[in-house]
Amino acid sequence: MPVPHPDPIAAASYSAVELTLADDAVLMLDQRRLPDEERYERLETSSEVARGFRDMVVRGAPAIGIAAGYAIVLAARSARTLAELEAAAAEVRAARPTAVNLMWAVDRMLAFAREGAGLDVTALGERARRIHRDDVAGNRALGKLGAERVPDGATILTHCNAGALATGGYGTALGVIRAAVEAGKKVRVLADETRPYLQGSRLTAWELHRDGIEVELLTDGMAGWFFSRGAIDLAVVGADRIARNGDVANKIGTYSVACLAKLHERPLYVAAPWSTVDLACPSGSDIPIEERSPSEVTHFRGALVAPQGVGARNPSFDVTPAQLVAALFTERGTADPLGPASLELLSARA
């Protein structure tokens, strides 16, 4: 179904998340149902929005941040004091601990409220939409920077989904790919399935196929074989948090891709908005890693795929050391080499 919104900021035929014009509900595309069904959920409280990204209705660090900003708008509708707004914000913050964009957006919204907006729902709504618009513009800017590193005719490996579904629109890693195509380059994409939640097969492949960009699926264990055959020219991924030393937290399996790329002398690029950089976090070892339910591993769409009684581990993210990353693309510029010095330089750019 089309986006049930008369003027979606995503400016596409689908959108991960939007705030209604009346500032009274968040419209969220239920990504758990893709690619079979496009269904939008209408969420009317901040608790419902927090549950939405905790339960993977929406995912991807930038999209979670945008949804969190919109959640504060909904919280302001029922809050009687700033203290009540801050209590609702604490619930939102706790829903997904790894994605720093969530904390960044909540902090910006609370600061705006404390600085004079108070509980003015209209003012808060416009502030949250600005976060959304800035994300789309930033995606396009970093996409152009990344596209400069993509050779014409390249085969690109990507992991998880860092496209329009994971952002306000356009995408980070997929933004690099889209920008390369818009620049007239011919590319083909190999998309890891990204187990256990299959964001690569259900979401990345859906986005690229819908855009007419050539894409084929790999199971996560196949990437090494294709690297060894010289069939991959570069890899590009998104990020959920980037520490001050340049270590990158992203979907589980990214570290494996980075090691393979390094061994086979192929660049691994990271594309992420500046809001994903957490200069208060010293290194990757300080990033909290969310461990999700073992049932996501032992079951598939409700069906048991492991022996009854066998447990499972399910960290949702891993950390790739900065030295394995060829460059980071942000809307502020490129960090190359990625590390504390290049991040400090970008930090100074407003």
Wavefront OBJ file of the C-alpha trace (Angstrom):
o trace
v 0.000 0.000 0.000
v 1.214 3.597 -0.522
v 2.431 5.640 2.440
v -0.754 6.714 4.309
v 0.543 10.285 4.584
v -0.153 13.194 2.205
v 3.407 14.563 2.281
v 5.965 11.987 3.488
v 9.412 13.391 4.234
v 10.973 10.239 2.793
v 9.684 11.444 -0.610
v 9.431 7.867 -1.860
v 6.754 5.268 -2.454
v 7.507 3.855 1.012
v 8.756 5.287 4.278
v 10.059 3.687 7.463
v 8.450 6.251 9.738
v 6.443 9.486 9.482
v 4.636 11.815 11.884
v 1.053 12.664 10.974
v 0.328 16.276 10.023
v -1.809 16.594 13.169
v 1.149 15.520 15.361
v -1.056 12.866 16.945
v 0.390 9.579 15.655
v 3.452 7.943 14.170
v 3.025 5.911 10.987
v 5.496 3.034 10.934
v 6.027 0.554 8.098
v 6.037 -2.901 9.697
v 9.307 -4.236 8.322
v 8.702 -7.648 9.868
v 6.101 -8.260 7.158
v 8.329 -7.372 4.209
v 8.738 -8.425 1.466
v 5.352 -10.144 1.502
v 3.204 -7.244 2.689
v 3.510 -3.458 2.983
v 1.539 -2.592 6.089
v 1.708 0.610 8.128
v 1.007 0.703 11.847
v -0.520 3.763 13.496
v 1.069 4.340 16.901
v -0.430 6.960 19.190
v 1.755 6.919 22.306
v 5.470 7.102 22.992
v 5.293 3.671 24.635
v 3.837 2.182 21.452
v 6.643 3.755 19.390
v 9.301 2.433 21.780
v 7.750 -1.009 21.539
v 7.753 -0.633 17.753
v 11.513 -0.368 17.488
v 12.134 -2.817 20.332
v 10.045 -5.399 18.439
v 11.696 -4.598 15.075
v 8.671 -2.994 13.426
v 11.230 -0.365 12.476
v 15.000 -0.881 12.723
v 18.191 0.783 11.589
v 19.912 3.356 13.791
v 18.898 6.529 11.874
v 15.262 5.415 11.506
v 15.152 4.517 15.198
v 16.472 7.981 16.018
v 13.794 9.631 13.888
v 11.100 7.471 15.456
v 12.415 8.392 18.913
v 12.141 12.089 18.072
v 8.559 11.563 17.007
v 7.900 9.560 20.198
v 8.779 12.635 22.259
v 6.154 14.608 20.330
v 3.518 12.027 21.258
v 4.709 12.013 24.869
v 4.251 15.798 25.037
v 0.571 15.393 24.130
v -0.188 13.651 27.432
v 2.572 15.022 29.687
v 1.592 17.681 32.212
v 5.125 18.644 33.182
v 8.646 18.450 31.784
v 9.356 15.816 34.425
v 6.660 13.609 32.920
v 8.097 14.193 29.455
v 11.535 13.174 30.703
v 10.112 10.009 32.273
v 8.571 9.031 28.940
v 11.870 9.817 27.234
v 13.691 7.451 29.609
v 11.423 4.604 28.474
v 12.133 5.430 24.844
v 15.906 5.562 25.440
v 15.937 2.135 27.104
v 14.238 0.321 24.207
v 17.381 -0.225 22.034
v 20.711 0.284 23.859
v 23.210 0.043 20.964
v 21.825 2.548 18.443
v 23.245 5.858 19.644
v 21.060 7.818 17.191
v 18.146 7.034 19.509
v 19.829 8.742 22.483
v 21.028 11.595 20.259
v 17.519 12.349 18.990
v 15.911 12.105 22.434
v 18.549 14.413 23.909
v 17.991 16.989 21.148
v 14.242 16.914 21.635
v 14.503 17.273 25.427
v 16.998 20.108 25.092
v 14.590 21.894 22.742
v 11.767 21.432 25.261
v 13.891 22.716 28.157
v 15.139 25.712 26.155
v 11.669 27.148 25.727
v 9.389 24.906 23.691
v 8.119 23.200 26.825
v 5.200 20.919 26.008
v 4.245 22.781 22.807
v 3.346 19.825 20.610
v 3.388 21.841 17.372
v 6.860 23.230 18.043
v 8.185 19.818 19.072
v 6.645 18.259 15.968
v 8.456 20.681 13.694
v 11.711 20.066 15.535
v 11.325 16.301 15.103
v 10.537 16.710 11.395
v 13.714 18.758 11.058
v 15.689 15.787 12.382
v 13.991 13.655 9.730
v 14.650 16.126 6.888
v 18.259 16.575 7.947
v 18.757 12.812 7.875
v 17.505 12.516 4.292
v 19.689 15.419 3.171
v 22.649 13.936 5.031
v 22.146 10.551 3.395
v 22.306 12.148 -0.041
v 25.442 14.092 0.879
v 27.344 11.117 2.278
v 26.096 8.964 -0.586
v 27.778 11.281 -3.093
v 31.046 11.148 -1.147
v 30.962 7.372 -1.064
v 30.027 7.048 -4.725
v 33.330 8.687 -5.648
v 35.102 5.581 -4.294
v 32.951 3.148 -6.294
v 34.556 2.091 -9.606
v 32.359 1.812 -12.671
v 31.401 -1.841 -13.119
v 32.004 -2.696 -9.429
v 30.504 -5.635 -7.594
v 29.616 -4.455 -4.092
v 28.984 -6.582 -1.018
v 26.678 -5.182 1.642
v 25.516 -6.614 4.945
v 22.181 -6.069 6.710
v 19.981 -3.189 5.527
v 21.291 0.375 5.519
v 18.844 1.754 2.995
v 15.762 3.947 2.994
v 14.074 1.492 5.351
v 16.810 2.011 7.955
v 16.898 5.815 7.668
v 14.694 8.794 6.995
v 14.950 7.951 3.289
v 17.566 7.197 0.593
v 19.934 5.281 2.866
v 23.541 5.221 4.055
v 25.285 2.167 2.585
v 22.535 1.882 -0.015
v 22.759 5.653 -0.408
v 26.332 5.159 -1.639
v 25.087 2.549 -4.111
v 22.162 4.708 -5.250
v 24.429 7.728 -5.709
v 26.862 5.660 -7.787
v 23.996 4.565 -10.048
v 22.721 8.154 -10.304
v 26.246 9.186 -11.347
v 25.952 6.822 -14.305
v 28.047 3.984 -12.941
v 27.047 0.387 -13.542
v 27.173 -1.650 -10.349
v 25.872 -4.964 -9.111
v 25.229 -5.824 -5.488
v 25.723 -9.010 -3.497
v 23.558 -8.817 -0.385
v 24.236 -11.012 2.627
v 21.030 -12.547 3.964
v 21.964 -11.275 7.435
v 20.825 -14.016 9.729
v 18.968 -14.523 11.953
v 16.561 -11.690 11.086
v 17.226 -11.706 7.326
v 17.352 -7.940 6.861
v 19.518 -8.426 3.789
v 17.191 -10.794 1.996
v 13.892 -9.324 3.144
v 14.762 -5.628 3.054
v 17.949 -4.780 1.132
v 17.066 -7.041 -1.785
v 13.516 -5.641 -1.748
v 14.750 -2.033 -1.905
v 17.343 -2.592 -4.627
v 15.108 -4.782 -6.771
v 12.372 -2.167 -6.501
v 14.865 0.453 -7.720
v 15.981 -1.691 -10.650
v 19.519 -2.122 -9.252
v 21.013 -5.554 -9.960
v 21.174 -7.562 -6.739
v 21.799 -11.189 -5.807
v 21.545 -12.834 -2.394
v 24.270 -14.669 -0.511
v 23.959 -16.581 2.723
v 26.288 -15.018 5.287
v 28.725 -17.934 5.023
v 29.261 -17.463 1.271
v 31.066 -14.117 1.351
v 34.495 -15.665 1.923
v 34.204 -17.824 -1.175
v 33.316 -14.869 -3.382
v 36.137 -12.767 -1.917
v 38.557 -15.613 -2.639
v 37.402 -15.760 -6.266
v 37.985 -12.046 -6.798
v 34.248 -11.564 -7.292
v 33.886 -8.661 -4.828
v 35.459 -5.257 -5.441
v 34.426 -3.538 -2.221
v 32.058 -3.788 0.725
v 29.930 -0.996 2.159
v 27.889 -1.160 5.362
v 26.091 1.151 7.749
v 26.657 1.568 11.483
v 24.736 1.741 14.740
v 27.460 3.429 16.781
v 30.982 4.646 16.058
v 33.293 5.162 19.022
v 35.782 8.005 19.419
v 38.677 5.768 18.334
v 36.790 4.798 15.152
v 35.603 1.326 16.165
v 32.267 0.563 14.481
v 29.301 -1.322 15.937
v 27.030 -2.702 13.243
v 24.826 -5.705 12.589
v 26.333 -8.999 13.722
v 28.465 -10.435 10.938
v 30.008 -7.121 9.904
v 33.271 -7.948 11.677
v 33.524 -11.176 9.675
v 33.036 -9.249 6.426
v 35.697 -6.751 7.520
v 38.221 -9.513 8.231
v 37.558 -11.092 4.838
v 37.895 -7.762 3.061
v 41.214 -7.079 4.800
v 42.601 -10.535 3.970
v 41.669 -10.171 0.309
v 42.836 -6.544 0.061
v 39.424 -5.114 -0.722
v 38.149 -1.936 0.952
v 35.374 -2.034 3.534
v 33.622 1.327 3.740
v 31.212 2.504 6.422
v 28.483 5.042 5.620
v 26.659 6.705 8.497
v 25.256 10.081 9.550
v 27.273 12.091 12.037
v 24.640 11.332 14.708
v 25.988 7.753 14.731
v 29.390 8.963 15.955
v 29.615 8.853 19.750
v 32.657 10.858 20.821
v 31.745 10.205 24.455
v 32.358 6.481 23.906
v 36.129 5.797 24.005
v 36.256 2.542 22.036
v 34.287 -0.388 20.716
v 34.716 -2.265 23.972
v 32.600 0.427 25.650
v 29.640 0.034 23.278
v 26.719 -1.869 24.855
v 25.791 -4.821 22.651
v 22.144 -5.805 22.664
v 21.484 -9.524 23.032
v 18.096 -10.415 21.619
v 15.859 -13.393 22.255
v 17.353 -16.841 21.469
v 14.060 -17.671 19.763
v 15.128 -15.535 16.773
v 17.859 -18.132 16.194
v 16.036 -21.303 17.199
v 12.836 -20.403 15.326
v 11.970 -19.026 11.904
v 8.588 -17.331 11.549
v 7.352 -19.286 14.517
v 8.615 -22.701 13.375
v 11.270 -24.475 15.453
v 14.445 -25.047 13.390
v 16.666 -26.422 16.174
v 16.338 -29.406 18.501
v 13.921 -28.784 21.364
v 15.830 -27.705 24.455
v 18.965 -26.436 22.660
v 19.857 -22.866 23.578
v 21.195 -20.132 21.305
v 23.253 -16.972 21.503
v 21.941 -13.889 19.744
v 24.065 -10.737 19.985
v 22.474 -8.290 17.586
v 25.694 -6.396 16.802
v 29.451 -6.838 16.673
v 32.339 -4.373 16.674
v 34.749 -3.842 13.780
v 38.080 -2.240 14.763
v 38.804 1.064 13.041
v 41.918 -0.299 11.326
v 39.744 -2.649 9.253
v 37.698 0.244 7.832
v 39.027 1.901 4.662
v 36.997 5.090 5.222
v 33.882 6.460 6.889
v 31.469 8.608 4.859
v 29.338 11.146 6.750
v 27.444 14.254 5.692
v 30.265 16.287 7.266
v 32.911 14.660 5.107
v 35.071 11.554 4.868
v 37.167 10.165 7.725
v 40.168 8.558 6.019
v 41.926 6.997 7.790
v 39.170 6.384 10.335
v 40.356 7.175 13.827
v 40.273 9.773 16.603
v 42.153 12.420 14.599
v 39.872 12.310 11.550
v 36.759 12.186 13.726
v 37.900 15.220 15.703
v 38.365 17.108 12.439
v 34.827 16.249 11.333
v 33.504 17.123 14.785
v 34.667 20.709 14.288
v 32.555 21.042 11.133
v 29.096 22.358 12.020
l 1 2 3 4 5 6 7 8 9 10 11 12 13 14 15 16 17 18 19 20 21 22 23 24 25 26 27 28 29 30 31 32 33 34 35 36 37 38 39 40 41 42 43 44 45 46 47 48 49 50 51 52 53 54 55 56 57 58 59 60 61 62 63 64 65 66 67 68 69 70 71 72 73 74 75 76 77 78 79 80 81 82 83 84 85 86 87 88 89 90 91 92 93 94 95 96 97 98 99 100 101 102 103 104 105 106 107 108 109 110 111 112 113 114 115 116 117 118 119 120 121 122 123 124 125 126 127 128 129 130 131 132 133 134 135 136 137 138 139 140 141 142 143 144 145 146 147 148 149 150 151 152 153 154 155 156 157 158 159 160 161 162 163 164 165 166 167 168 169 170 171 172 173 174 175 176 177 178 179 180 181 182 183 184 185 186 187 188 189 190 191 192 193 194 195 196 197 198 199 200 201 202 203 204 205 206 207 208 209 210 211 212 213 214 215 216 217 218 219 220 221 222 223 224 225 226 227 228 229 230 231 232 233 234 235 236 237 238 239 240 241 242 243 244 245 246 247 248 249 250 251 252 253 254 255 256 257 258 259 260 261 262 263 264 265 266 267 268 269 270 271 272 273 274 275 276 277 278 279 280 281 282 283 284 285 286 287 288 289 290 291 292 293 294 295 296 297 298 299 300 301 302 303 304 305 306 307 308 309 310 311 312 313 314 315 316 317 318 319 320 321 322 323 324 325 326 327 328 329 330 331 332 333 334 335 336 337 338 339 340 341 342 343 344 345 346 347 348 349 350
